[in-house]
């Protein structure tokens, strides 16, 4: 009887020991699983942070690009407006140049004619204050900006067969108009070049001749 009791007690102790071992093993496995889950969570969180930082950086670059494009667009609009304004001003200046060219071309031909006719009174009307009409010597006395004086003798058109305006230009900033004329005689069925003259007109209560000289 005593032997059976001891056997039963021994069996119960073995079962208890096995149960304890199973519980300890289960606890160890649970702790290991929790560690794995935490590491996975940390890694996932790190990836999410990196992804968020990348997206924020891309957003900043995108916003910067938009801002740059807006600035470029604004500059382009300003350039277009500036170009349009310059085009309008250029067209207006060109139109004024053409109108003035016609007006002063007529004035130049009158000048040549009045010198040929020795019409001193009309010459004074066409010339600016820096030009003096010298009736006795039949010359135009021109005083330049440095107070230098030069003379231009009246022209004779007796042998001139053809007068041609070869160039003209308007300088709005200086309020001057410059034109050049060529003179030709006629002989043996051909025209011969005799010389050229440069005329400078200045806006002085109307456009007046302020310089005249021979050129090549």
Buried (B, 14 or more C-beta within 10 A) or exposed (E): EEEEEEEEEEEEEEEEEEEEEEEEEEEEEEEEEEEEEEEEEEEEEEEEEEEEEEEEEEEEEEEEEEEEEEEEEEEEEEEEEEEEEEEEEEEEEEEEBEEBBEBBBEBBEBBBEBBBEEBBEBBBBBBBEBBBBBEEEEBBBBBEEEEEEEEBEBBEEEEBEEBEBEEBEBEEEEEBBBBBBBBBBEEEEEEEEEEBBBBBBBBBEEBBBBBBEEEE
